[in-house]
Amino acid sequence: MILEVAILDIKPGQNKEFETAFRKAQSIISAMPGYINHQFQKSLEKENRYILLVNWEKLSDHTEGFRKSPQYQDWKALLHHFYDPFPEVEHYALVEL
């Protein structure tokens, strides 16, 4: 399993609109092959910051399957105009200790 981590900073004053758009967008990502689950959380310290955590079966489910899909264009149209700056996305694998 791979964890996608995206810190989402949005333009000031657009929280409600962003949250409404994300409610729609989450149905897009959750229908993708390899998707396991996700969390969407709002920062308590920074008013315009959110974090998106998505569990995927494998890295390529996100980087190839989702990002190169027609559905990604719908995701972009719903969400990308809210970001400032554009989020950096990282992927993590569980370390067995």
Phi and psi in radians as a Rosetta constraint file:
Dihedral C 1 N 2 CA 2 C 2 CIRCULARHARMONIC -2.076 0.35
Dihedral N 2 CA 2 C 2 N 3 CIRCULARHARMONIC 2.399 0.35
Dihedral C 2 N 3 CA 3 C 3 CIRCULARHARMONIC -1.837 0.35
Dihedral N 3 CA 3 C 3 N 4 CIRCULARHARMONIC 2.114 0.35
Dihedral C 3 N 4 CA 4 C 4 CIRCULARHARMONIC -1.584 0.35
Dihedral N 4 CA 4 C 4 N 5 CIRCULARHARMONIC 2.305 0.35
Dihedral C 4 N 5 CA 5 C 5 CIRCULARHARMONIC -2.166 0.35
Dihedral N 5 CA 5 C 5 N 6 CIRCULARHARMONIC 2.135 0.35
Dihedral C 5 N 6 CA 6 C 6 CIRCULARHARMONIC -2.275 0.35
Dihedral N 6 CA 6 C 6 N 7 CIRCULARHARMONIC 2.133 0.35
Dihedral C 6 N 7 CA 7 C 7 CIRCULARHARMONIC -1.634 0.35
Dihedral N 7 CA 7 C 7 N 8 CIRCULARHARMONIC 2.134 0.35
Dihedral C 7 N 8 CA 8 C 8 CIRCULARHARMONIC -1.941 0.35
Dihedral N 8 CA 8 C 8 N 9 CIRCULARHARMONIC 1.886 0.35
Dihedral C 8 N 9 CA 9 C 9 CIRCULARHARMONIC -1.719 0.35
Dihedral N 9 CA 9 C 9 N 10 CIRCULARHARMONIC 2.177 0.35
Dihedral C 9 N 10 CA 10 C 10 CIRCULARHARMONIC -1.961 0.35
Dihedral N 10 CA 10 C 10 N 11 CIRCULARHARMONIC 2.828 0.35
Dihedral C 10 N 11 CA 11 C 11 CIRCULARHARMONIC -1.115 0.35
Dihedral N 11 CA 11 C 11 N 12 CIRCULARHARMONIC 2.452 0.35
Dihedral C 11 N 12 CA 12 C 12 CIRCULARHARMONIC -0.978 0.35
Dihedral N 12 CA 12 C 12 N 13 CIRCULARHARMONIC 2.472 0.35
Dihedral C 12 N 13 CA 13 C 13 CIRCULARHARMONIC 1.421 0.35
Dihedral N 13 CA 13 C 13 N 14 CIRCULARHARMONIC 0.129 0.35
Dihedral C 13 N 14 CA 14 C 14 CIRCULARHARMONIC -2.035 0.35
Dihedral N 14 CA 14 C 14 N 15 CIRCULARHARMONIC 0.308 0.35
Dihedral C 14 N 15 CA 15 C 15 CIRCULARHARMONIC -1.005 0.35
Dihedral N 15 CA 15 C 15 N 16 CIRCULARHARMONIC -0.892 0.35
Dihedral C 15 N 16 CA 16 C 16 CIRCULARHARMONIC -1.067 0.35
Dihedral N 16 CA 16 C 16 N 17 CIRCULARHARMONIC -0.798 0.35
Dihedral C 16 N 17 CA 17 C 17 CIRCULARHARMONIC -1.119 0.35
Dihedral N 17 CA 17 C 17 N 18 CIRCULARHARMONIC -0.703 0.35
Dihedral C 17 N 18 CA 18 C 18 CIRCULARHARMONIC -1.117 0.35
Dihedral N 18 CA 18 C 18 N 19 CIRCULARHARMONIC -0.804 0.35
Dihedral C 18 N 19 CA 19 C 19 CIRCULARHARMONIC -1.092 0.35
Dihedral N 19 CA 19 C 19 N 20 CIRCULARHARMONIC -0.678 0.35
Dihedral C 19 N 20 CA 20 C 20 CIRCULARHARMONIC -1.115 0.35
Dihedral N 20 CA 20 C 20 N 21 CIRCULARHARMONIC -0.772 0.35
Dihedral C 20 N 21 CA 21 C 21 CIRCULARHARMONIC -1.131 0.35
Dihedral N 21 CA 21 C 21 N 22 CIRCULARHARMONIC -0.683 0.35
Dihedral C 21 N 22 CA 22 C 22 CIRCULARHARMONIC -1.157 0.35
Dihedral N 22 CA 22 C 22 N 23 CIRCULARHARMONIC -0.623 0.35
Dihedral C 22 N 23 CA 23 C 23 CIRCULARHARMONIC -0.967 0.35
Dihedral N 23 CA 23 C 23 N 24 CIRCULARHARMONIC -0.700 0.35
Dihedral C 23 N 24 CA 24 C 24 CIRCULARHARMONIC -1.268 0.35
Dihedral N 24 CA 24 C 24 N 25 CIRCULARHARMONIC -0.778 0.35
Dihedral C 24 N 25 CA 25 C 25 CIRCULARHARMONIC -1.148 0.35
Dihedral N 25 CA 25 C 25 N 26 CIRCULARHARMONIC -0.540 0.35
Dihedral C 25 N 26 CA 26 C 26 CIRCULARHARMONIC -1.116 0.35
Dihedral N 26 CA 26 C 26 N 27 CIRCULARHARMONIC -0.443 0.35
Dihedral C 26 N 27 CA 27 C 27 CIRCULARHARMONIC -1.226 0.35
Dihedral N 27 CA 27 C 27 N 28 CIRCULARHARMONIC -0.445 0.35
Dihedral C 27 N 28 CA 28 C 28 CIRCULARHARMONIC -1.213 0.35
Dihedral N 28 CA 28 C 28 N 29 CIRCULARHARMONIC -0.924 0.35
Dihedral C 28 N 29 CA 29 C 29 CIRCULARHARMONIC -1.184 0.35
Dihedral N 29 CA 29 C 29 N 30 CIRCULARHARMONIC -0.644 0.35
Dihedral C 29 N 30 CA 30 C 30 CIRCULARHARMONIC -1.228 0.35
Dihedral N 30 CA 30 C 30 N 31 CIRCULARHARMONIC -0.240 0.35
Dihedral C 30 N 31 CA 31 C 31 CIRCULARHARMONIC -1.634 0.35
Dihedral N 31 CA 31 C 31 N 32 CIRCULARHARMONIC -0.014 0.35
Dihedral C 31 N 32 CA 32 C 32 CIRCULARHARMONIC -1.388 0.35
Dihedral N 32 CA 32 C 32 N 33 CIRCULARHARMONIC 2.522 0.35
Dihedral C 32 N 33 CA 33 C 33 CIRCULARHARMONIC -1.031 0.35
Dihedral N 33 CA 33 C 33 N 34 CIRCULARHARMONIC 2.386 0.35
Dihedral C 33 N 34 CA 34 C 34 CIRCULARHARMONIC 1.555 0.35
Dihedral N 34 CA 34 C 34 N 35 CIRCULARHARMONIC -0.198 0.35
Dihedral C 34 N 35 CA 35 C 35 CIRCULARHARMONIC -1.203 0.35
Dihedral N 35 CA 35 C 35 N 36 CIRCULARHARMONIC 2.373 0.35
Dihedral C 35 N 36 CA 36 C 36 CIRCULARHARMONIC -1.888 0.35
Dihedral N 36 CA 36 C 36 N 37 CIRCULARHARMONIC -1.018 0.35
Dihedral C 36 N 37 CA 37 C 37 CIRCULARHARMONIC -2.927 0.35
Dihedral N 37 CA 37 C 37 N 38 CIRCULARHARMONIC 3.034 0.35
Dihedral C 37 N 38 CA 38 C 38 CIRCULARHARMONIC -2.613 0.35
Dihedral N 38 CA 38 C 38 N 39 CIRCULARHARMONIC 2.814 0.35
Dihedral C 38 N 39 CA 39 C 39 CIRCULARHARMONIC -2.252 0.35
Dihedral N 39 CA 39 C 39 N 40 CIRCULARHARMONIC 2.511 0.35
Dihedral C 39 N 40 CA 40 C 40 CIRCULARHARMONIC -2.287 0.35
Dihedral N 40 CA 40 C 40 N 41 CIRCULARHARMONIC 2.036 0.35
Dihedral C 40 N 41 CA 41 C 41 CIRCULARHARMONIC -2.289 0.35
Dihedral N 41 CA 41 C 41 N 42 CIRCULARHARMONIC 2.633 0.35
Dihedral C 41 N 42 CA 42 C 42 CIRCULARHARMONIC -1.824 0.35
Dihedral N 42 CA 42 C 42 N 43 CIRCULARHARMONIC 2.401 0.35
Dihedral C 42 N 43 CA 43 C 43 CIRCULARHARMONIC -1.158 0.35
Dihedral N 43 CA 43 C 43 N 44 CIRCULARHARMONIC 2.465 0.35
Dihedral C 43 N 44 CA 44 C 44 CIRCULARHARMONIC -1.488 0.35
Dihedral N 44 CA 44 C 44 N 45 CIRCULARHARMONIC -0.415 0.35
Dihedral C 44 N 45 CA 45 C 45 CIRCULARHARMONIC -1.636 0.35
Dihedral N 45 CA 45 C 45 N 46 CIRCULARHARMONIC -0.578 0.35
Dihedral C 45 N 46 CA 46 C 46 CIRCULARHARMONIC -2.096 0.35
Dihedral N 46 CA 46 C 46 N 47 CIRCULARHARMONIC 1.960 0.35
Dihedral C 46 N 47 CA 47 C 47 CIRCULARHARMONIC -0.975 0.35
Dihedral N 47 CA 47 C 47 N 48 CIRCULARHARMONIC -0.564 0.35
Dihedral C 47 N 48 CA 48 C 48 CIRCULARHARMONIC -1.837 0.35
Dihedral N 48 CA 48 C 48 N 49 CIRCULARHARMONIC 0.358 0.35
Dihedral C 48 N 49 CA 49 C 49 CIRCULARHARMONIC -1.992 0.35
Dihedral N 49 CA 49 C 49 N 50 CIRCULARHARMONIC 2.375 0.35
Dihedral C 49 N 50 CA 50 C 50 CIRCULARHARMONIC -2.258 0.35
Dihedral N 50 CA 50 C 50 N 51 CIRCULARHARMONIC 2.836 0.35
Dihedral C 50 N 51 CA 51 C 51 CIRCULARHARMONIC -2.258 0.35
Dihedral N 51 CA 51 C 51 N 52 CIRCULARHARMONIC 2.404 0.35
Dihedral C 51 N 52 CA 52 C 52 CIRCULARHARMONIC -2.040 0.35
Dihedral N 52 CA 52 C 52 N 53 CIRCULARHARMONIC 2.159 0.35
Dihedral C 52 N 53 CA 53 C 53 CIRCULARHARMONIC -2.052 0.35
Dihedral N 53 CA 53 C 53 N 54 CIRCULARHARMONIC 2.125 0.35
Dihedral C 53 N 54 CA 54 C 54 CIRCULARHARMONIC -2.206 0.35
Dihedral N 54 CA 54 C 54 N 55 CIRCULARHARMONIC 2.237 0.35
Dihedral C 54 N 55 CA 55 C 55 CIRCULARHARMONIC -1.646 0.35
Dihedral N 55 CA 55 C 55 N 56 CIRCULARHARMONIC 2.224 0.35
Dihedral C 55 N 56 CA 56 C 56 CIRCULARHARMONIC -2.085 0.35
Dihedral N 56 CA 56 C 56 N 57 CIRCULARHARMONIC 2.684 0.35
Dihedral C 56 N 57 CA 57 C 57 CIRCULARHARMONIC -1.127 0.35
Dihedral N 57 CA 57 C 57 N 58 CIRCULARHARMONIC -0.762 0.35
Dihedral C 57 N 58 CA 58 C 58 CIRCULARHARMONIC -2.572 0.35
Dihedral N 58 CA 58 C 58 N 59 CIRCULARHARMONIC 2.810 0.35
Dihedral C 58 N 59 CA 59 C 59 CIRCULARHARMONIC -0.967 0.35
Dihedral N 59 CA 59 C 59 N 60 CIRCULARHARMONIC -0.770 0.35
Dihedral C 59 N 60 CA 60 C 60 CIRCULARHARMONIC -1.140 0.35
Dihedral N 60 CA 60 C 60 N 61 CIRCULARHARMONIC -0.358 0.35
Dihedral C 60 N 61 CA 61 C 61 CIRCULARHARMONIC -1.067 0.35
Dihedral N 61 CA 61 C 61 N 62 CIRCULARHARMONIC -0.582 0.35
Dihedral C 61 N 62 CA 62 C 62 CIRCULARHARMONIC -1.535 0.35
Dihedral N 62 CA 62 C 62 N 63 CIRCULARHARMONIC -0.964 0.35
Dihedral C 62 N 63 CA 63 C 63 CIRCULARHARMONIC -1.232 0.35
Dihedral N 63 CA 63 C 63 N 64 CIRCULARHARMONIC -0.591 0.35
Dihedral C 63 N 64 CA 64 C 64 CIRCULARHARMONIC -1.788 0.35
Dihedral N 64 CA 64 C 64 N 65 CIRCULARHARMONIC -0.971 0.35
Dihedral C 64 N 65 CA 65 C 65 CIRCULARHARMONIC -1.111 0.35
Dihedral N 65 CA 65 C 65 N 66 CIRCULARHARMONIC -0.918 0.35
Dihedral C 65 N 66 CA 66 C 66 CIRCULARHARMONIC -1.373 0.35
Dihedral N 66 CA 66 C 66 N 67 CIRCULARHARMONIC -0.923 0.35
Dihedral C 66 N 67 CA 67 C 67 CIRCULARHARMONIC -1.154 0.35
Dihedral N 67 CA 67 C 67 N 68 CIRCULARHARMONIC -0.378 0.35
Dihedral C 67 N 68 CA 68 C 68 CIRCULARHARMONIC -1.819 0.35
Dihedral N 68 CA 68 C 68 N 69 CIRCULARHARMONIC 0.204 0.35
Dihedral C 68 N 69 CA 69 C 69 CIRCULARHARMONIC -1.589 0.35
Dihedral N 69 CA 69 C 69 N 70 CIRCULARHARMONIC 2.749 0.35
Dihedral C 69 N 70 CA 70 C 70 CIRCULARHARMONIC -1.067 0.35
Dihedral N 70 CA 70 C 70 N 71 CIRCULARHARMONIC -0.540 0.35
Dihedral C 70 N 71 CA 71 C 71 CIRCULARHARMONIC -1.125 0.35
Dihedral N 71 CA 71 C 71 N 72 CIRCULARHARMONIC -0.493 0.35
Dihedral C 71 N 72 CA 72 C 72 CIRCULARHARMONIC -1.097 0.35
Dihedral N 72 CA 72 C 72 N 73 CIRCULARHARMONIC -0.550 0.35
Dihedral C 72 N 73 CA 73 C 73 CIRCULARHARMONIC -1.125 0.35
Dihedral N 73 CA 73 C 73 N 74 CIRCULARHARMONIC -0.647 0.35
Dihedral C 73 N 74 CA 74 C 74 CIRCULARHARMONIC -1.175 0.35
Dihedral N 74 CA 74 C 74 N 75 CIRCULARHARMONIC -0.738 0.35
Dihedral C 74 N 75 CA 75 C 75 CIRCULARHARMONIC -0.991 0.35
Dihedral N 75 CA 75 C 75 N 76 CIRCULARHARMONIC -0.865 0.35
Dihedral C 75 N 76 CA 76 C 76 CIRCULARHARMONIC -1.024 0.35
Dihedral N 76 CA 76 C 76 N 77 CIRCULARHARMONIC -0.798 0.35
Dihedral C 76 N 77 CA 77 C 77 CIRCULARHARMONIC -1.086 0.35
Dihedral N 77 CA 77 C 77 N 78 CIRCULARHARMONIC -0.620 0.35
Dihedral C 77 N 78 CA 78 C 78 CIRCULARHARMONIC -1.309 0.35
Dihedral N 78 CA 78 C 78 N 79 CIRCULARHARMONIC -0.643 0.35
Dihedral C 78 N 79 CA 79 C 79 CIRCULARHARMONIC -2.054 0.35
Dihedral N 79 CA 79 C 79 N 80 CIRCULARHARMONIC -0.602 0.35
Dihedral C 79 N 80 CA 80 C 80 CIRCULARHARMONIC -1.117 0.35
Dihedral N 80 CA 80 C 80 N 81 CIRCULARHARMONIC -0.452 0.35
Dihedral C 80 N 81 CA 81 C 81 CIRCULARHARMONIC -1.290 0.35
Dihedral N 81 CA 81 C 81 N 82 CIRCULARHARMONIC -0.153 0.35
Dihedral C 81 N 82 CA 82 C 82 CIRCULARHARMONIC -1.478 0.35
Dihedral N 82 CA 82 C 82 N 83 CIRCULARHARMONIC -0.371 0.35
Dihedral C 82 N 83 CA 83 C 83 CIRCULARHARMONIC -1.395 0.35
Dihedral N 83 CA 83 C 83 N 84 CIRCULARHARMONIC 2.417 0.35
Dihedral C 83 N 84 CA 84 C 84 CIRCULARHARMONIC -2.788 0.35
Dihedral N 84 CA 84 C 84 N 85 CIRCULARHARMONIC 1.782 0.35
Dihedral C 84 N 85 CA 85 C 85 CIRCULARHARMONIC -1.390 0.35
Dihedral N 85 CA 85 C 85 N 86 CIRCULARHARMONIC 3.044 0.35
Dihedral C 85 N 86 CA 86 C 86 CIRCULARHARMONIC -1.137 0.35
Dihedral N 86 CA 86 C 86 N 87 CIRCULARHARMONIC 2.366 0.35
Dihedral C 86 N 87 CA 87 C 87 CIRCULARHARMONIC -1.206 0.35
Dihedral N 87 CA 87 C 87 N 88 CIRCULARHARMONIC 2.535 0.35
Dihedral C 87 N 88 CA 88 C 88 CIRCULARHARMONIC -1.597 0.35
Dihedral N 88 CA 88 C 88 N 89 CIRCULARHARMONIC 2.307 0.35
Dihedral C 88 N 89 CA 89 C 89 CIRCULARHARMONIC -1.944 0.35
Dihedral N 89 CA 89 C 89 N 90 CIRCULARHARMONIC 2.332 0.35
Dihedral C 89 N 90 CA 90 C 90 CIRCULARHARMONIC -2.165 0.35
Dihedral N 90 CA 90 C 90 N 91 CIRCULARHARMONIC 2.771 0.35
Dihedral C 90 N 91 CA 91 C 91 CIRCULARHARMONIC -2.148 0.35
Dihedral N 91 CA 91 C 91 N 92 CIRCULARHARMONIC 2.456 0.35
Dihedral C 91 N 92 CA 92 C 92 CIRCULARHARMONIC -2.269 0.35
Dihedral N 92 CA 92 C 92 N 93 CIRCULARHARMONIC 2.589 0.35
Dihedral C 92 N 93 CA 93 C 93 CIRCULARHARMONIC -2.067 0.35
Dihedral N 93 CA 93 C 93 N 94 CIRCULARHARMONIC 2.511 0.35
Dihedral C 93 N 94 CA 94 C 94 CIRCULARHARMONIC -1.139 0.35
Dihedral N 94 CA 94 C 94 N 95 CIRCULARHARMONIC 2.368 0.35
Dihedral C 94 N 95 CA 95 C 95 CIRCULARHARMONIC -1.723 0.35
Dihedral N 95 CA 95 C 95 N 96 CIRCULARHARMONIC 2.082 0.35
Dihedral C 95 N 96 CA 96 C 96 CIRCULARHARMONIC -1.413 0.35
Dihedral N 96 CA 96 C 96 N 97 CIRCULARHARMONIC 2.051 0.35
